[in-house]
Amino acid sequence: MFRRGARLEGPSFVLLWRREPGPRAVGFAVGRRLGGSVVRNRARRRLREAYRRQRGLAPEDGIRLCLIARPAALTTPFEQLVDAVGTALTQAARRPR
């Protein structure tokens, strides 16, 4: 996915996606440079919940998604994070790749 997938970058996260047959699959990643395990898990939980609220915007079949947290994922107000994830999912659903 990192080499051949499409990419959308935002201040709070990077969304990678690739069209593949099969049901939708989603992964969440947080690098160690973000901080210790408590901080990384908090960023992952925030991204996961934001995705959960907006998952209806992504296609049900034929797509693999990966959200990679950036430091702003910890400080961005949650509703803004939810909106950003929704916008990214809408763009990913429209773009072929």
Backbone bond lengths (Angstrom), bond angles and torsions (degrees), N, CA, C in turn:
res aa  C-N    CA-C-N  psi(-1)  N-CA   C-N-CA  omega(-1)  CA-C   N-CA-C  phi
1 M - - - 1.445 - - 1.538 109.89 -
2 F 1.326 117.61 -35.29 1.458 119.99 -178.33 1.528 111.17 -67.79
3 R 1.323 117.82 -33.51 1.461 120.70 -178.41 1.519 113.52 -87.26
4 R 1.311 117.45 -39.58 1.465 120.51 -172.53 1.516 114.79 -113.17
5 G 1.294 117.87 -5.61 1.456 120.66 -178.36 1.514 112.40 -82.65
6 A 1.304 115.46 163.78 1.463 121.62 175.09 1.523 108.41 -84.06
7 R 1.332 115.98 159.89 1.462 120.22 -172.23 1.519 110.42 -139.37
8 L 1.334 115.15 134.81 1.465 122.27 170.73 1.520 107.24 -124.49
9 E 1.316 116.32 126.43 1.454 120.11 -178.78 1.515 110.29 -110.07
10 G 1.308 115.67 136.92 1.448 122.60 175.41 1.511 109.42 -134.15
11 P 1.304 117.77 176.26 1.465 119.48 -179.40 1.528 113.27 -69.16
12 S 1.328 118.28 -27.98 1.466 121.60 -175.21 1.520 114.26 -99.26
13 F 1.316 117.14 -23.46 1.462 120.46 -176.49 1.519 110.40 -162.17
14 V 1.317 114.39 166.00 1.463 122.66 172.31 1.520 105.68 -116.52
15 L 1.325 116.67 132.69 1.464 121.20 176.76 1.516 108.21 -108.89
16 L 1.322 115.78 121.55 1.460 122.25 173.50 1.518 107.11 -108.98
17 W 1.326 116.46 140.00 1.460 118.45 175.78 1.510 110.60 -148.35
18 R 1.305 113.28 157.67 1.455 120.82 179.52 1.523 108.39 -149.67
19 R 1.302 115.30 137.80 1.467 120.26 176.45 1.521 108.76 -80.33
20 E 1.316 117.16 124.76 1.460 123.83 176.70 1.514 108.33 -147.01
21 P 1.314 117.32 147.68 1.464 118.76 177.76 1.525 110.87 -64.94
22 G 1.305 114.35 151.49 1.458 119.76 178.89 1.511 111.00 113.76
23 P 1.322 116.51 177.33 1.463 120.39 -179.04 1.534 110.99 -69.89
24 R 1.311 115.16 159.83 1.460 121.26 178.52 1.534 109.82 -61.61
25 A 1.313 116.32 137.36 1.467 121.92 176.26 1.525 107.64 -129.79
26 V 1.329 116.35 139.95 1.461 121.52 -176.87 1.520 108.81 -131.56
27 G 1.334 115.51 136.86 1.450 121.35 175.78 1.521 109.78 -128.56
28 F 1.309 116.21 154.85 1.463 122.32 179.83 1.517 107.71 -127.60
29 A 1.334 116.88 133.61 1.456 121.22 -177.96 1.521 109.94 -132.77
30 V 1.322 114.39 144.45 1.464 121.12 176.82 1.519 106.52 -140.33
31 G 1.327 116.55 124.83 1.455 120.86 -179.60 1.521 112.47 -77.62
32 R 1.313 115.68 158.09 1.464 121.25 -178.65 1.524 113.03 -67.74
33 R 1.321 116.76 -21.41 1.463 118.41 -179.55 1.526 111.94 -68.23
34 L 1.326 116.36 -13.22 1.462 120.49 178.66 1.526 111.59 -71.91
35 G 1.321 116.89 -28.77 1.457 119.84 178.88 1.517 111.42 148.50
36 G 1.312 115.01 -164.07 1.459 121.13 179.17 1.521 111.74 -72.02
37 S 1.312 116.19 178.98 1.457 120.71 -175.15 1.525 112.77 -62.16
38 V 1.320 117.64 -34.96 1.467 120.17 179.89 1.533 109.91 -64.04
39 V 1.312 116.29 -44.33 1.467 121.37 -179.61 1.522 110.23 -67.72
40 R 1.321 117.13 -44.50 1.475 120.49 179.80 1.525 111.13 -62.39
41 N 1.326 116.92 -42.42 1.462 120.02 179.75 1.527 111.15 -65.99
42 R 1.320 117.45 -35.69 1.469 120.33 177.42 1.530 110.41 -64.35
43 A 1.318 117.14 -44.14 1.468 120.87 177.68 1.526 110.65 -62.09
44 R 1.325 116.80 -42.29 1.465 121.25 179.35 1.532 110.93 -63.79
45 R 1.331 117.03 -43.12 1.466 120.52 179.20 1.524 111.32 -62.78
46 R 1.339 116.58 -42.02 1.473 119.95 179.20 1.529 111.03 -62.66
47 L 1.340 116.67 -44.51 1.471 119.72 178.77 1.527 111.41 -65.32
48 R 1.326 116.00 -42.15 1.466 120.02 -179.13 1.529 111.44 -61.98
49 E 1.325 117.13 -42.33 1.459 120.53 179.77 1.523 111.16 -69.96
50 A 1.323 117.37 -38.89 1.469 120.38 177.05 1.521 109.64 -61.97
51 Y 1.342 116.93 -42.34 1.464 120.31 177.31 1.531 110.58 -64.20
52 R 1.326 116.79 -43.36 1.470 120.40 -178.55 1.519 111.14 -56.51
53 R 1.329 116.43 -39.46 1.465 120.28 -179.36 1.523 112.90 -72.41
54 Q 1.326 117.88 -22.06 1.464 121.27 -175.55 1.531 113.33 -115.40
55 R 1.323 118.90 7.08 1.462 120.94 -172.50 1.514 114.54 -61.53
56 G 1.312 117.79 -21.16 1.467 120.10 178.42 1.516 113.25 -66.47
57 L 1.323 117.88 -14.42 1.459 121.63 179.90 1.523 112.67 -82.17
58 A 1.325 117.84 -16.39 1.463 121.99 179.29 1.521 109.25 -92.97
59 P 1.326 117.38 148.54 1.469 119.81 177.75 1.528 111.32 -62.23
60 E 1.321 116.27 146.76 1.464 121.18 -179.80 1.519 112.40 -72.32
61 D 1.316 117.33 -34.42 1.465 121.83 -175.41 1.516 110.75 -125.82
62 G 1.319 114.95 152.19 1.447 120.87 170.02 1.511 116.66 80.23
63 I 1.318 118.61 24.44 1.463 119.99 179.39 1.522 110.44 -146.08
64 R 1.321 115.35 142.43 1.465 123.51 173.23 1.524 106.89 -117.82
65 L 1.316 116.69 131.92 1.457 121.85 -176.92 1.529 110.26 -123.57
66 C 1.321 116.20 147.85 1.459 121.63 173.36 1.523 107.85 -141.31
67 L 1.319 117.12 122.06 1.463 122.55 176.17 1.521 108.30 -104.11
68 I 1.329 116.29 124.28 1.453 122.84 -178.72 1.523 108.14 -112.35
69 A 1.311 116.23 120.40 1.468 121.31 -175.83 1.519 111.70 -72.90
70 R 1.310 115.17 144.89 1.458 123.63 170.77 1.527 107.04 -115.18
71 P 1.321 117.80 165.95 1.478 119.51 -177.53 1.529 114.08 -54.79
72 A 1.317 118.28 -32.07 1.467 120.90 -179.45 1.530 112.18 -67.12
73 A 1.327 118.47 -15.66 1.470 121.00 178.08 1.524 110.84 -63.40
74 L 1.316 116.91 -22.25 1.463 121.04 -179.91 1.522 112.85 -85.31
75 T 1.319 117.71 -27.79 1.463 121.00 -172.63 1.525 113.86 -108.01
76 T 1.319 117.77 -17.67 1.455 120.92 178.89 1.526 109.53 -65.88
77 P 1.342 118.24 134.07 1.471 118.96 174.39 1.529 110.42 -54.02
78 F 1.326 115.80 141.31 1.461 119.90 -170.69 1.524 112.82 -59.56
79 E 1.311 118.22 -40.97 1.465 119.50 -178.99 1.527 111.71 -64.19
80 Q 1.314 117.12 -33.93 1.467 120.13 175.36 1.521 110.74 -68.08
81 L 1.317 116.80 -37.45 1.459 120.84 177.13 1.525 110.68 -64.09
82 V 1.325 116.62 -42.65 1.467 121.04 177.48 1.527 110.25 -61.00
83 D 1.323 117.45 -44.28 1.462 121.06 178.64 1.525 111.66 -63.26
84 A 1.330 116.80 -41.00 1.462 120.64 179.98 1.529 111.27 -64.72
85 V 1.330 116.56 -41.27 1.466 120.25 177.57 1.521 110.16 -64.52
86 G 1.322 117.41 -42.53 1.463 121.07 178.04 1.516 112.00 -61.05
87 T 1.320 117.09 -43.11 1.469 121.14 178.33 1.521 110.59 -63.26
88 A 1.324 116.98 -43.82 1.468 120.68 -179.96 1.529 111.28 -64.56
89 L 1.319 117.58 -41.71 1.465 120.36 179.05 1.521 111.48 -65.03
90 T 1.325 117.00 -37.91 1.457 120.79 177.68 1.526 110.38 -63.94
91 Q 1.325 116.63 -43.39 1.467 119.96 178.45 1.522 111.37 -64.95
92 A 1.325 117.21 -40.62 1.459 121.06 179.30 1.531 110.97 -64.69
93 A 1.323 117.18 -36.79 1.455 120.71 -179.74 1.523 111.39 -67.94
94 R 1.319 116.66 -30.72 1.475 120.87 -177.48 1.524 112.52 -82.20
95 R 1.323 116.71 -33.87 1.457 120.49 -174.70 1.529 111.12 -85.64
96 P 1.306 117.11 130.64 1.480 118.30 174.14 1.522 110.10 -79.64
97 R 1.324 116.57 149.03 1.472 121.55 172.23 1.496 109.13 179.15
